[in-house]
Amino acid sequence: MPRTPVRHSSRPLSPLHLSPLCLALLAAPMAHAEGAEQPPAAATPPPPSAAAQSTPAAPEAPLVRVYGTLNPRVVVGNSALESFTQQTMVAVTAAGNHALATKPEHDRFSFQVQQTRFGIWVNEKGAFRGQVELDFVDFAKATPTVQANPRLRIARADWKVTPEDTLSIGQDWDLVAPLAPYTLNLVGALFQGGNEGFMRLQVRYLHTGPHSEVGAAIGFPGANPTARDSQLELGLPTFAVRGAVLFGKSRVGVSALATRLTFAGTGGAEDREALAAHADVFGEWVPFASTTLRVELNVGQNTANLGMLSLPQGSFAADNRGVSGFVSARHTLSERHVVYASAGFARMLTLDRVVPAYGYAPAPDGSVPALGSGTLSGTGPGLLRNGSVRVGYEYRPSPSLALVVEPFFLNTRHALQAVDVGRVQGSTSAAGLETGMMFTF
């Protein structure tokens, strides 16, 4: 039988070519010469399991994480629209007030980027963490282009006392009414038309267990942008509670917020104290991984005085009460196609006490003021009722980018000054479309 020829390498032999046995034979006399005692041969350890070899080490969370949402949009409407009583399309919340709007029945359009926002998390996964978030919304600037200013939304510090308990202090969303409708209009968000709540300076404690959630908060009753103390600093803080039952990714709960407000008397009249309170029932159901349904029902008195984006605004003359609610659903058709719909409605219960949101400067000759010449008076939303319906479609070429088309319909009834009753419509409707992109990072 012929032998297989042996091929000799022309390269010099290096230590890497020596077998383990040869290395052991060479090392033995060297160790003996140094007088080292040789231990008995140990058994070869077993190789690591396949699972241990394939499981990578968990990545360490970054100390600082920057996040944001770019929200460039085009807004069109067939008549006047308003954003929180301002006759702009920054964040549409209602059909426009025909006593204030410019050419109220004329078609209009706007380009917007003011709802773009960004934020920073510091030590987000740690026991001690902080969050700051900004956007650029200014409802008094219709289309500011490069004249938009940053607006501080969130600034808070957290201490996770345990994995289930968190203590927070700073500016953040109200503890009550925790849900938000699905919409491209992130800032409008059906506020003053079914949705309620807003940002508040507060101290908050939240416990989230496997099957329940409870929380409590003490907060500042409203915004005071003046350079002196007001009745807000001299009165009581707000007290809020929330509780919910959790089952899987779904939850059902209730929440409430209340305080005692002081309305300053004028002309020798004594101050008047009144209850300002909010209560709601909310539910979020996830029957399938691709479908989510959110429902919220609210009732309140003088809640707009507390900075909540709602209708009831009290005054020295009277308290005001209202109800509201919304329903919103989202369904993922496929990885790239999503549809959603949201509808909300708000109505005052004390219709005869609602003060118009605007007024006119007195005319020297006593003539009737021209339509569109009024100015906002700071007396509240001035809405008797407000409802809206929005339907949207998202095309997602990537998880971070959505191209959105969202038609909407609004029906609103404004409280009018006596001089405007009969010459303008108090109840108005508007239809329109919002379309654009949402890029999240």
C-alpha positions in Angstrom: 0.0 0.0 0.0 1.6 3.3 -1.0 2.3 5.8 1.6 0.9 9.3 1.6 3.7 11.7 0.9 4.6 14.1 3.7 4.6 17.8 2.7 7.3 19.8 4.4 6.7 23.5 5.0 9.4 25.9 3.8 8.6 28.3 6.7 10.6 28.2 9.9 8.9 26.5 12.8 7.4 28.9 15.4 6.2 28.1 19.0 2.7 28.4 17.7 3.2 25.2 15.7 4.1 23.1 18.7 1.6 20.7 20.1 0.4 21.1 23.7 2.3 17.8 24.5 5.6 19.2 23.2 5.1 22.4 25.2 4.5 20.5 28.3 7.7 18.4 27.8 9.7 21.5 27.3 8.3 23.3 30.3 8.7 20.4 32.8 12.6 20.4 33.1 12.5 24.2 33.4 10.1 24.1 36.3 12.1 21.3 38.0 15.4 23.3 37.7 13.7 26.2 39.5 12.7 23.9 42.4 8.9 24.4 41.9 6.8 21.6 43.1 4.6 20.1 40.3 1.0 19.6 41.1 -0.9 16.7 39.8 -2.4 17.1 36.3 -5.9 18.7 36.5 -8.8 17.5 34.5 -9.5 19.5 31.3 -12.4 21.9 32.1 -15.5 21.5 29.9 -16.1 24.0 27.2 -18.6 26.8 27.9 -22.1 26.0 26.9 -23.5 27.4 23.6 -25.9 29.7 25.4 -23.0 31.2 27.4 -21.0 31.7 24.2 -23.9 33.4 22.3 -25.3 35.6 25.1 -23.7 39.1 24.9 -23.2 41.2 28.0 -26.1 43.7 28.6 -25.2 47.1 27.3 -24.7 49.8 30.0 -27.3 52.5 29.9 -25.9 55.9 28.9 -25.7 58.6 31.6 -27.3 61.2 29.3 -29.9 60.4 26.7 -31.2 63.0 24.3 -34.6 62.4 22.8 -37.1 64.4 20.7 -39.9 64.6 18.2 -39.6 66.7 15.0 -43.2 67.6 14.0 -43.3 69.7 10.7 -46.9 70.0 9.5 -49.1 71.7 7.0 -52.6 72.8 8.3 -55.5 73.8 6.1 -59.0 74.7 7.0 -62.2 75.9 5.3 -62.9 78.6 7.8 -61.5 80.2 11.0 -59.6 78.0 13.4 -58.2 78.8 16.9 -55.6 77.5 19.3 -56.6 77.9 22.9 -58.6 81.1 22.1 -55.9 82.6 19.9 -57.0 82.9 16.3 -54.0 80.8 15.0 -53.3 77.3 13.7 -50.4 76.6 16.0 -52.3 73.8 17.8 -55.9 73.7 16.6 -58.4 73.2 19.4 -61.6 74.7 18.2 -63.5 76.4 15.3 -62.6 80.1 15.3 -64.5 82.9 17.0 -66.1 84.8 14.1 -66.2 88.0 16.2 -62.3 87.9 16.4 -61.1 86.1 13.3 -59.9 87.8 10.1 -62.3 86.8 7.2 -63.8 84.0 9.3 -65.4 82.1 6.4 -62.4 82.2 4.1 -60.1 79.2 3.4 -56.8 79.3 5.1 -53.5 77.4 5.5 -50.4 77.4 7.7 -47.0 75.7 7.9 -45.9 74.8 11.4 -42.9 73.4 13.3 -43.6 74.9 16.7 -44.7 71.6 18.2 -41.2 70.2 17.7 -39.8 69.2 21.1 -36.7 67.7 22.5 -35.5 66.6 26.0 -32.7 65.2 28.1 -32.7 62.3 30.5 -29.9 62.1 33.0 -29.2 58.6 34.6 -32.6 57.5 33.2 -32.3 53.9 34.4 -30.8 54.7 37.8 -32.3 55.3 41.2 -31.6 59.0 40.9 -32.6 60.7 37.6 -33.6 64.0 36.0 -35.6 65.1 33.0 -35.8 68.4 31.1 -38.0 68.9 28.0 -38.6 71.9 25.8 -40.8 72.8 22.8 -41.3 76.1 20.8 -45.0 76.7 21.1 -46.3 80.3 21.3 -50.1 80.5 20.5 -49.9 84.2 20.0 -47.5 83.8 17.0 -49.3 82.5 14.1 -46.4 81.4 11.9 -43.2 82.8 13.5 -40.6 81.0 11.3 -37.3 81.9 13.1 -39.0 83.9 15.8 -40.2 81.0 17.9 -39.1 80.8 21.5 -38.3 77.8 23.6 -40.9 76.8 26.2 -40.0 74.8 29.3 -42.4 71.8 29.5 -40.8 69.4 32.0 -38.1 69.9 34.6 -38.1 67.4 37.4 -35.9 65.2 39.5 -36.8 61.6 40.5 -35.8 59.3 43.3 -36.7 55.6 42.8 -36.9 54.6 46.4 -37.7 51.0 45.4 -38.3 49.5 41.9 -42.0 50.2 42.5 -41.9 53.5 44.3 -40.9 56.9 42.8 -40.7 60.3 44.5 -40.6 63.3 42.1 -40.4 67.0 42.5 -40.5 69.7 39.8 -42.7 70.6 36.8 -44.4 67.7 35.0 -47.8 66.6 33.8 -50.7 66.6 36.2 -51.2 63.4 38.2 -54.9 63.3 37.2 -56.3 62.5 33.7 -53.2 60.6 32.6 -54.2 59.5 29.1 -53.7 61.3 25.8 -55.6 60.9 22.5 -53.8 59.7 19.3 -53.2 62.7 17.0 -50.6 64.5 15.0 -51.6 67.6 16.8 -49.6 66.8 19.9 -50.1 70.1 21.8 -53.8 70.5 20.8 -54.5 66.9 21.9 -58.3 67.5 22.1 -57.7 69.9 25.1 -60.7 72.1 25.8 -62.7 69.6 23.8 -62.7 66.4 25.8 -59.2 66.1 27.2 -58.1 67.9 30.4 -55.0 68.5 32.5 -51.7 70.2 31.9 -48.3 70.8 33.5 -47.9 71.6 37.2 -45.2 72.4 39.7 -45.6 69.5 42.2 -44.3 67.0 44.6 -45.5 63.5 43.5 -45.3 60.0 44.9 -46.2 57.1 42.6 -46.3 53.3 43.5 -46.7 50.9 40.5 -47.1 47.3 41.4 -47.8 44.3 39.2 -51.6 44.7 39.5 -52.2 48.2 40.8 -51.0 51.8 40.7 -51.6 54.5 43.4 -50.2 58.0 43.6 -50.6 61.3 45.4 -49.3 64.8 44.6 -49.2 68.3 46.2 -48.9 71.1 43.7 -49.0 74.8 42.9 -52.5 75.9 42.0 -51.6 77.8 38.8 -49.1 79.9 36.8 -48.1 83.3 38.1 -45.9 85.1 35.6 -46.1 88.4 37.5 -43.3 89.9 39.5 -45.1 89.7 42.9 -47.0 87.3 45.1 -50.7 86.8 44.3 -53.6 84.9 45.7 -52.0 81.8 44.4 -49.0 82.0 46.8 -51.3 83.1 49.6 -53.8 80.3 49.3 -53.7 76.5 49.5 -51.8 74.1 47.2 -53.6 71.5 45.1 -54.0 68.0 46.4 -54.3 65.1 43.8 -54.7 61.4 44.0 -54.8 58.6 41.4 -55.5 54.9 41.6 -55.7 52.2 38.9 -56.1 48.5 38.4 -53.6 46.9 36.0 -54.1 43.8 34.0 -51.4 43.1 31.4 -50.9 46.2 29.4 -54.4 47.5 30.2 -55.6 49.7 33.1 -58.7 51.2 34.5 -58.6 53.9 37.2 -59.9 57.1 38.8 -58.2 60.3 39.8 -59.1 63.7 41.4 -57.6 67.1 42.2 -58.9 69.8 44.4 -58.0 73.0 46.3 -59.6 76.2 47.7 -59.3 79.3 45.5 -59.5 82.9 46.7 -61.0 85.5 44.3 -59.9 88.9 45.3 -62.7 91.4 46.0 -62.6 94.8 44.4 -64.1 98.2 45.3 -64.3 97.3 49.0 -65.9 93.9 48.5 -64.6 91.1 50.6 -62.6 88.2 49.0 -64.6 85.2 47.9 -63.4 81.6 48.5 -64.5 78.8 46.3 -63.8 75.1 45.6 -61.8 74.2 42.5 -62.0 70.5 41.8 -61.6 67.9 39.0 -62.5 64.2 38.9 -62.2 61.7 36.1 -62.5 58.0 35.2 -60.1 56.6 32.6 -59.4 53.3 30.9 -56.8 52.0 28.5 -57.4 48.6 26.9 -55.0 46.6 24.8 -57.1 43.6 23.6 -54.5 42.7 21.0 -50.9 43.6 20.5 -51.9 45.7 17.5 -54.8 47.6 19.0 -55.2 50.1 21.8 -58.4 51.9 23.0 -58.3 54.9 25.4 -61.3 56.5 27.1 -61.5 59.4 29.6 -64.5 61.1 31.3 -64.1 64.3 33.3 -66.1 66.6 35.5 -64.9 69.8 37.2 -65.5 73.2 38.7 -63.3 76.2 38.2 -60.6 73.9 36.7 -59.4 76.4 34.1 -58.3 78.6 37.0 -55.9 75.9 38.0 -54.1 75.9 34.7 -55.9 72.9 33.4 -56.8 73.0 29.7 -60.5 72.7 30.3 -63.6 75.0 29.9 -64.8 75.8 33.5 -63.4 79.2 34.5 -64.7 80.7 37.7 -64.6 84.4 38.6 -65.4 86.6 41.6 -69.0 86.7 40.4 -69.6 82.9 40.0 -68.3 79.4 39.9 -68.5 77.4 36.6 -68.8 73.7 36.1 -68.5 71.5 33.1 -68.1 67.9 31.8 -65.9 66.4 29.0 -64.6 63.2 27.6 -62.8 61.6 24.7 -62.4 58.2 23.1 -59.3 57.3 21.0 -58.2 54.1 19.2 -55.1 53.1 17.3 -54.7 49.9 15.2 -51.5 48.7 13.5 -52.4 47.1 10.2 -48.8 46.1 9.4 -45.2 47.1 10.2 -45.6 50.2 7.9 -49.3 51.1 8.1 -51.2 52.4 11.1 -54.7 53.9 11.4 -56.2 55.8 14.4 -59.3 57.9 15.3 -60.1 60.3 18.2 -63.3 62.1 19.2 -63.9 64.4 22.1 -66.6 66.7 23.5 -66.7 69.3 26.3 -69.8 71.2 27.6 -70.4 73.8 30.2 -73.1 73.0 32.8 -73.5 76.6 33.8 -74.1 78.2 30.4 -75.5 81.5 31.7 -72.3 82.2 33.7 -69.7 81.9 30.9 -67.9 85.1 30.2 -66.8 85.9 26.6 -63.1 85.4 26.1 -62.7 88.8 24.4 -63.8 92.4 24.6 -63.7 95.8 22.8 -62.2 99.1 23.6 -64.9 101.7 24.1 -65.5 103.8 21.0 -65.3 107.6 21.7 -68.4 108.2 19.6 -70.3 105.2 20.9 -70.3 103.4 17.6 -70.5 99.7 17.2 -67.0 98.2 17.1 -65.8 96.6 13.9 -65.7 92.8 13.7 -62.2 91.5 14.2 -61.2 94.5 16.3 -61.7 92.8 19.7 -58.9 91.5 21.9 -58.6 88.7 24.3 -59.6 89.7 27.8 -58.0 86.9 29.9 -61.4 85.8 31.3 -61.0 82.2 30.2 -61.8 80.0 27.2 -65.2 81.6 26.7 -66.6 78.4 25.2 -70.1 77.0 25.9 -69.3 73.7 24.2 -66.6 72.2 21.9 -66.3 68.9 20.0 -64.0 67.5 17.4 -63.4 64.3 15.4 -60.0 63.4 14.0 -59.1 60.4 11.8 -55.5 59.6 10.9 -53.3 57.4 8.7 -49.6 56.8 9.2 -47.1 55.4 6.7 -43.9 54.3 8.5 -41.0 53.6 6.2 -38.9 53.2 9.4 -39.8 52.8 13.1 -38.6 56.4 13.8 -40.4 58.2 10.9 -44.1 58.5 10.2 -45.8 60.3 7.3 -49.2 61.3 8.6 -52.5 62.5 7.1 -55.2 63.6 9.6 -58.5 65.2 8.5 -60.6 66.8 11.2 -64.0 68.3 11.9 -64.8 70.9 14.7 -68.0 72.3 16.1 -67.8 75.1 18.7 -70.1 77.5 20.4 -68.5 80.7 21.8 -69.9 83.1 24.4 -70.4 86.4 22.6 -70.4 90.0 23.7 -73.9 91.5 23.7 -73.0 93.7 20.8 -72.2 90.7 18.7 -75.3 88.7 19.4 -77.2 88.5 16.1 -74.5 89.9 13.9 -72.1 86.9 14.1 -72.7 83.2 14.6 -72.0 81.9 18.1 -72.0 78.3 16.9 -69.5 77.6 14.2 -68.1 74.6 12.4 -64.8 74.0 10.6 -63.2 71.2 8.6 -59.6 70.8 7.7 -56.6 68.6 7.3 -53.2 68.3 9.1 -50.4 66.4 7.3 -46.7 66.1 7.8 -44.0 64.0 9.3 -43.2 62.9 12.8 -39.5 61.9 13.3 -38.7 60.6 16.8 -35.2 60.0 18.2 
